[in-house]
Amino acid sequence: MKFKPYSYRVVIKVLSKLGFIVIRQRGSHIVLKGFYKEKKRTVVVPKHKEIAIGTLKGILFQAGLTIEEFSRLAGKA
């Protein structure tokens, strides 16, 4: 499956659907907290027009999401 870069707006929209809440922002980093898959999680999203694929995979790891789950939710965003 080909995975493409997404903007920070799409990433935050998908995480918000899952119950994550923006806690704070410092410079270009937005911090979200949430409870997903039985775990309390903190996710840091850089405020970039296009988040690099490696960075995006790190964000998904922090959130406990798979690439497939994210892609499905981002398609509906």
N, CA, C and O atoms as a GROMACS GRO file, in nm:
protein
  308
    1MET      N    1   0.084  -0.119   0.000
    1MET     CA    2   0.000   0.000   0.000
    1MET      C    3   0.088   0.124   0.000
    1MET      O    4   0.179   0.137   0.082
    2LYS      N    5   0.062   0.215  -0.092
    2LYS     CA    6   0.138   0.339  -0.101
    2LYS      C    7   0.087   0.436   0.005
    2LYS      O    8  -0.033   0.460   0.016
    3PHE      N    9   0.180   0.490   0.082
    3PHE     CA   10   0.145   0.583   0.190
    3PHE      C   11   0.196   0.720   0.152
    3PHE      O   12   0.314   0.736   0.121
    4LYS      N   13   0.109   0.820   0.153
    4LYS     CA   14   0.148   0.953   0.110
    4LYS      C   15   0.154   1.050   0.228
    4LYS      O   16   0.092   1.025   0.332
    5PRO      N   17   0.228   1.159   0.213
    5PRO     CA   18   0.234   1.260   0.321
    5PRO      C   19   0.098   1.330   0.337
    5PRO      O   20   0.024   1.347   0.240
    6TYR      N   21   0.067   1.370   0.458
    6TYR     CA   22  -0.055   1.444   0.487
    6TYR      C   23  -0.019   1.576   0.555
    6TYR      O   24   0.090   1.590   0.609
    7SER      N   25  -0.111   1.672   0.551
    7SER     CA   26  -0.088   1.798   0.621
    7SER      C   27  -0.121   1.779   0.769
    7SER      O   28  -0.190   1.685   0.807
    8TYR      N   29  -0.070   1.869   0.852
    8TYR     CA   30  -0.096   1.860   0.995
    8TYR      C   31  -0.245   1.873   1.025
    8TYR      O   32  -0.293   1.816   1.123
    9ARG      N   33  -0.317   1.947   0.943
    9ARG     CA   34  -0.462   1.965   0.965
    9ARG      C   35  -0.537   1.832   0.955
    9ARG      O   36  -0.624   1.803   1.037
   10VAL      N   37  -0.501   1.752   0.855
   10VAL     CA   38  -0.566   1.621   0.837
   10VAL      C   39  -0.531   1.530   0.954
   10VAL      O   40  -0.617   1.460   1.007
   11VAL      N   41  -0.404   1.530   0.994
   11VAL     CA   42  -0.360   1.444   1.105
   11VAL      C   43  -0.435   1.481   1.233
   11VAL      O   44  -0.483   1.392   1.304
   12ILE      N   45  -0.446   1.609   1.262
   12ILE     CA   46  -0.516   1.652   1.384
   12ILE      C   47  -0.665   1.621   1.375
   12ILE      O   48  -0.726   1.585   1.475
   13LYS      N   49  -0.723   1.634   1.256
   13LYS     CA   50  -0.865   1.603   1.239
   13LYS      C   51  -0.892   1.455   1.268
   13LYS      O   52  -0.989   1.420   1.335
   14VAL      N   53  -0.804   1.368   1.215
   14VAL     CA   54  -0.820   1.223   1.237
   14VAL      C   55  -0.803   1.190   1.385
   14VAL      O   56  -0.882   1.115   1.442
   15LEU      N   57  -0.700   1.247   1.448
   15LEU     CA   58  -0.678   1.220   1.591
   15LEU      C   59  -0.793   1.273   1.676
   15LEU      O   60  -0.829   1.212   1.777
   16SER      N   61  -0.851   1.387   1.636
   16SER     CA   62  -0.965   1.442   1.710
   16SER      C   63  -1.086   1.350   1.702
   16SER      O   64  -1.161   1.336   1.799
   17LYS      N   65  -1.105   1.286   1.586
   17LYS     CA   66  -1.216   1.189   1.571
   17LYS      C   67  -1.201   1.074   1.671
   17LYS      O   68  -1.299   1.015   1.716
   18LEU      N   69  -1.074   1.042   1.705
   18LEU     CA   70  -1.047   0.931   1.797
   18LEU      C   71  -1.048   0.975   1.943
   18LEU      O   72  -1.024   0.895   2.033
   19GLY      N   73  -1.076   1.103   1.967
   19GLY     CA   74  -1.088   1.151   2.104
   19GLY      C   75  -0.966   1.224   2.157
   19GLY      O   76  -0.962   1.259   2.275
   20PHE      N   77  -0.867   1.249   2.073
   20PHE     CA   78  -0.751   1.326   2.117
   20PHE      C   79  -0.787   1.474   2.122
   20PHE      O   80  -0.864   1.523   2.040
   21ILE      N   81  -0.729   1.543   2.219
   21ILE     CA   82  -0.758   1.685   2.240
   21ILE      C   83  -0.627   1.762   2.234
   21ILE      O   84  -0.526   1.719   2.290
   22VAL      N   85  -0.629   1.878   2.166
   22VAL     CA   86  -0.510   1.964   2.162
   22VAL      C   87  -0.491   2.025   2.300
   22VAL      O   88  -0.579   2.093   2.352
   23ILE      N   89  -0.374   1.999   2.359
   23ILE     CA   90  -0.343   2.048   2.493
   23ILE      C   91  -0.268   2.180   2.487
   23ILE      O   92  -0.300   2.275   2.558
   24ARG      N   93  -0.166   2.185   2.400
   24ARG     CA   94  -0.087   2.308   2.389
   24ARG      C   95  -0.011   2.309   2.257
   24ARG      O   96  -0.002   2.209   2.186
   25GLN      N   97   0.044   2.428   2.227
   25GLN     CA   98   0.129   2.442   2.111
   25GLN      C   99   0.247   2.527   2.150
   25GLN      O  100   0.232   2.631   2.215
   26ARG      N  101   0.365   2.483   2.110
   26ARG     CA  102   0.486   2.563   2.135
   26ARG      C  103   0.560   2.571   2.003
   26ARG      O  104   0.612   2.471   1.954
   27GLY      N  105   0.565   2.689   1.946
   27GLY     CA  106   0.627   2.705   1.816
   27GLY      C  107   0.548   2.628   1.713
   27GLY      O  108   0.427   2.648   1.698
   28SER      N  109   0.615   2.539   1.642
   28SER     CA  110   0.547   2.465   1.536
   28SER      C  111   0.508   2.324   1.580
   28SER      O  112   0.478   2.239   1.495
   29HIS      N  113   0.506   2.297   1.710
   29HIS     CA  114   0.468   2.164   1.757
   29HIS      C  115   0.338   2.170   1.837
   29HIS      O  116   0.324   2.247   1.931
   30ILE      N  117   0.244   2.086   1.796
   30ILE     CA  118   0.113   2.080   1.860
   30ILE      C  119   0.107   1.950   1.940
   30ILE      O  120   0.133   1.842   1.886
   31VAL      N  121   0.073   1.961   2.068
   31VAL     CA  122   0.068   1.845   2.156
   31VAL      C  123  -0.078   1.806   2.180
   31VAL      O  124  -0.160   1.890   2.220
   32LEU      N  125  -0.109   1.679   2.156
   32LEU     CA  126  -0.243   1.627   2.179
   32LEU      C  127  -0.236   1.515   2.281
   32LEU      O  128  -0.137   1.442   2.287
   33LYS      N  129  -0.340   1.503   2.361
   33LYS     CA  130  -0.349   1.392   2.456
   33LYS      C  131  -0.481   1.321   2.435
   33LYS      O  132  -0.581   1.382   2.396
   34GLY      N  133  -0.479   1.192   2.461
   34GLY     CA  134  -0.600   1.114   2.444
   34GLY      C  135  -0.585   0.976   2.504
   34GLY      O  136  -0.479   0.938   2.553
   35PHE      N  137  -0.694   0.902   2.499
   35PHE     CA  138  -0.699   0.767   2.552
   35PHE      C  139  -0.742   0.679   2.436
   35PHE      O  140  -0.855   0.690   2.389
   36TYR      N  141  -0.652   0.592   2.388
   36TYR     CA  142  -0.684   0.509   2.273
   36TYR      C  143  -0.630   0.369   2.294
   36TYR      O  144  -0.516   0.352   2.338
   37LYS      N  145  -0.711   0.269   2.263
   37LYS     CA  146  -0.675   0.127   2.281
   37LYS      C  147  -0.624   0.100   2.422
   37LYS      O  148  -0.515   0.045   2.441
   38GLU      N  149  -0.704   0.139   2.519
   38GLU     CA  150  -0.677   0.109   2.660
   38GLU      C  151  -0.554   0.179   2.716
   38GLU      O  152  -0.507   0.141   2.824
   39LYS      N  153  -0.500   0.278   2.648
   39LYS     CA  154  -0.379   0.346   2.695
   39LYS      C  155  -0.393   0.497   2.686
   39LYS      O  156  -0.452   0.549   2.591
   40LYS      N  157  -0.339   0.567   2.783
   40LYS     CA  158  -0.331   0.712   2.779
   40LYS      C  159  -0.211   0.749   2.692
   40LYS      O  160  -0.102   0.697   2.712
   41ARG      N  161  -0.232   0.837   2.595
   41ARG     CA  162  -0.126   0.867   2.498
   41ARG      C  163  -0.106   1.017   2.479
   41ARG      O  164  -0.200   1.096   2.490
   42THR      N  165   0.018   1.053   2.450
   42THR     CA  166   0.055   1.190   2.416
   42THR      C  167   0.116   1.185   2.276
   42THR      O  168   0.204   1.104   2.249
   43VAL      N  169   0.068   1.273   2.189
   43VAL     CA  170   0.113   1.275   2.050
   43VAL      C  171   0.158   1.417   2.016
   43VAL      O  172   0.090   1.514   2.048
   44VAL      N  173   0.274   1.428   1.951
   44VAL     CA  174   0.326   1.557   1.909
   44VAL      C  175   0.320   1.564   1.757
   44VAL      O  176   0.376   1.479   1.688
   45VAL      N  177   0.252   1.667   1.705
   45VAL     CA  178   0.236   1.684   1.560
   45VAL      C  179   0.303   1.814   1.518
   45VAL      O  180   0.269   1.920   1.571
   46PRO      N  181   0.399   1.807   1.425
   46PRO     CA  182   0.460   1.932   1.376
   46PRO      C  183   0.362   2.005   1.284
   46PRO      O  184   0.290   1.942   1.207
   47LYS      N  185   0.360   2.137   1.293
   47LYS     CA  186   0.267   2.218   1.213
   47LYS      C  187   0.329   2.243   1.076
   47LYS      O  188   0.380   2.352   1.048
   48HIS      N  189   0.324   2.140   0.989
   48HIS     CA  190   0.382   2.147   0.855
   48HIS      C  191   0.273   2.124   0.752
   48HIS      O  192   0.179   2.047   0.775
   49LYS      N  193   0.286   2.190   0.637
   49LYS     CA  194   0.190   2.167   0.528
   49LYS      C  195   0.191   2.022   0.485
   49LYS      O  196   0.087   1.963   0.458
   50GLU      N  197   0.311   1.963   0.481
   50GLU     CA  198   0.326   1.822   0.444
   50GLU      C  199   0.418   1.756   0.546
   50GLU      O  200   0.536   1.789   0.554
   51ILE      N  201   0.364   1.661   0.622
   51ILE     CA  202   0.444   1.590   0.722
   51ILE      C  203   0.512   1.474   0.651
   51ILE      O  204   0.447   1.394   0.583
   52ALA      N  205   0.645   1.464   0.666
   52ALA     CA  206   0.722   1.357   0.602
   52ALA      C  207   0.669   1.221   0.645
   52ALA      O  208   0.618   1.206   0.756
   53ILE      N  209   0.682   1.123   0.557
   53ILE     CA  210   0.627   0.990   0.582
   53ILE      C  211   0.686   0.927   0.709
   53ILE      O  212   0.613   0.868   0.788
   54GLY      N  213   0.816   0.939   0.729
   54GLY     CA  214   0.880   0.883   0.849
   54GLY      C  215   0.826   0.947   0.975
   54GLY      O  216   0.801   0.878   1.074
   55THR      N  217   0.809   1.078   0.972
   55THR     CA  218   0.754   1.151   1.087
   55THR      C  219   0.610   1.109   1.112
   55THR      O  220   0.569   1.090   1.226
   56LEU      N  221   0.535   1.095   1.005
   56LEU     CA  222   0.394   1.054   1.016
   56LEU      C  223   0.383   0.915   1.077
   56LEU      O  224   0.294   0.890   1.159
   57LYS      N  225   0.473   0.824   1.038
   57LYS     CA  226   0.472   0.690   1.097
   57LYS      C  227   0.502   0.696   1.246
   57LYS      O  228   0.446   0.620   1.324
   58GLY      N  229   0.592   0.788   1.287
   58GLY     CA  230   0.621   0.807   1.429
   58GLY      C  231   0.500   0.859   1.505
   58GLY      O  232   0.474   0.816   1.617
   59ILE      N  233   0.427   0.951   1.443
   59ILE     CA  234   0.305   1.005   1.505
   59ILE      C  235   0.202   0.894   1.523
   59ILE      O  236   0.139   0.883   1.628
   60LEU      N  237   0.186   0.810   1.420
   60LEU     CA  238   0.090   0.700   1.428
   60LEU      C  239   0.131   0.600   1.536
   60LEU      O  240   0.045   0.545   1.605
   61PHE      N  241   0.261   0.577   1.550
   61PHE     CA  242   0.310   0.488   1.656
   61PHE      C  243   0.276   0.545   1.793
   61PHE      O  244   0.231   0.472   1.881
   62GLN      N  245   0.298   0.676   1.812
   62GLN     CA  246   0.264   0.741   1.940
   62GLN      C  247   0.115   0.727   1.970
   62GLN      O  248   0.076   0.705   2.084
   63ALA      N  249   0.033   0.739   1.865
   63ALA     CA  250  -0.112   0.734   1.883
   63ALA      C  251  -0.166   0.592   1.892
   63ALA      O  252  -0.279   0.572   1.935
   64GLY      N  253  -0.085   0.492   1.854
   64GLY     CA  254  -0.131   0.354   1.857
   64GLY      C  255  -0.213   0.314   1.736
   64GLY      O  256  -0.290   0.219   1.742
   65LEU      N  257  -0.197   0.387   1.627
   65LEU     CA  258  -0.273   0.361   1.504
   65LEU      C  259  -0.188   0.287   1.403
   65LEU      O  260  -0.066   0.301   1.400
   66THR      N  261  -0.253   0.208   1.320
   66THR     CA  262  -0.184   0.146   1.207
   66THR      C  263  -0.199   0.239   1.086
   66THR      O  264  -0.284   0.328   1.085
   67ILE      N  265  -0.116   0.217   0.985
   67ILE     CA  266  -0.125   0.297   0.863
   67ILE      C  267  -0.261   0.279   0.797
   67ILE      O  268  -0.320   0.375   0.747
   68GLU      N  269  -0.312   0.156   0.798
   68GLU     CA  270  -0.441   0.128   0.736
   68GLU      C  271  -0.555   0.200   0.808
   68GLU      O  272  -0.642   0.258   0.743
   69GLU      N  273  -0.554   0.198   0.943
   69GLU     CA  274  -0.658   0.268   1.019
   69GLU      C  275  -0.654   0.417   0.989
   69GLU      O  276  -0.758   0.480   0.968
   70PHE      N  277  -0.533   0.473   0.987
   70PHE     CA  278  -0.520   0.616   0.962
   70PHE      C  279  -0.568   0.651   0.821
   70PHE      O  280  -0.643   0.747   0.803
   71SER      N  281  -0.526   0.573   0.723
   71SER     CA  282  -0.565   0.601   0.584
   71SER      C  283  -0.716   0.596   0.568
   71SER      O  284  -0.774   0.679   0.498
   72ARG      N  285  -0.780   0.499   0.632
   72ARG     CA  286  -0.926   0.487   0.623
   72ARG      C  287  -0.994   0.610   0.684
   72ARG      O  288  -1.088   0.664   0.626
   73LEU      N  289  -0.946   0.653   0.801
   73LEU     CA  290  -1.004   0.768   0.868
   73LEU      C  291  -0.972   0.898   0.793
   73LEU      O  292  -1.056   0.988   0.788
   74ALA      N  293  -0.854   0.907   0.735
   74ALA     CA  294  -0.814   1.027   0.662
   74ALA      C  295  -0.895   1.040   0.533
   74ALA      O  296  -0.921   1.150   0.486
   75GLY      N  297  -0.933   0.928   0.477
   75GLY     CA  298  -1.015   0.930   0.355
   75GLY      C  299  -1.150   0.990   0.381
   75GLY      O  300  -1.210   1.050   0.291
   76LYS      N  301  -1.201   0.973   0.503
   76LYS     CA  302  -1.332   1.027   0.540
   76LYS      C  303  -1.324   1.171   0.590
   76LYS      O  304  -1.425   1.239   0.604
   77ALA      N  305  -1.200   1.217   0.617
   77ALA     CA  306  -1.181   1.352   0.676
   77ALA      C  307  -1.216   1.462   0.579
   77ALA      O  308  -1.205   1.579   0.613
   0.00000   0.00000   0.00000
